[in-house]
């Protein structure tokens, strides 16, 4: 398993790449595409950075464009939903957690309200001490 804090990654992924890696994890899980290797993540990151699908601090400018780059016409980004939204059949979630003590947000891959992949090895403090704030929902086409 790879994590955003791995030394193989540049600063922006190590410090801000939680949404990016969580999305790649979900795409690999849903579509069976091998994405979760350092080389593949870096190839996607470099291409997405040069085409402005990812901005500074690993900010996903338009999640649909990134998904279309990785898996054209296979996934639809439905948007940001309330934390209580229950993903329907064919949908998956990227959860946004918030730690009020640190005023910090962190993204993880999830299913049925539970974390399935935390891009911080060993699990993040934000998930352990915070609460889910919202979800980003995607549908497999």
Phi, psi and omega in degrees: 000142177252158183223156183296336183274000180299137182299341180292344184263152176288168184311310185299321176289315182301326185257335187226010189270018185295317179294313181304308182291324178297320178294316178297321177301313180295319179297317177298316181296317185281324188252351181071023178267128180288104182239339191267062170231155180302316182297315182292317178300316181293323178296316179294315180300311181300316179295316181294324178292316182290333178261009176065025171282334173238137179251188177307151182060028175058030181285124178278102182300315182215096183306326180296321179297321178294316179299317179296328177293317183281317186217077184304131174060026180246338185223141177241127175280120182269338176122185179277131182235164176296153181300336181272358179297129178263116179301134180274171176306134180086358179251155172223163187235144165250119184268141174252119180254152182228131176251103183296332180294328180254353185052053188227139175253149180212137180257143177220161172276142182215171177205132180052038178079000180251152179280128176254338178206123173250121183291358173262120181301130181087353180094139185277152174298324181298319178288319181294321187249355182252201178216156180293133183260319183193179178225150169252125188250137178233148179239135174282129182269000000 
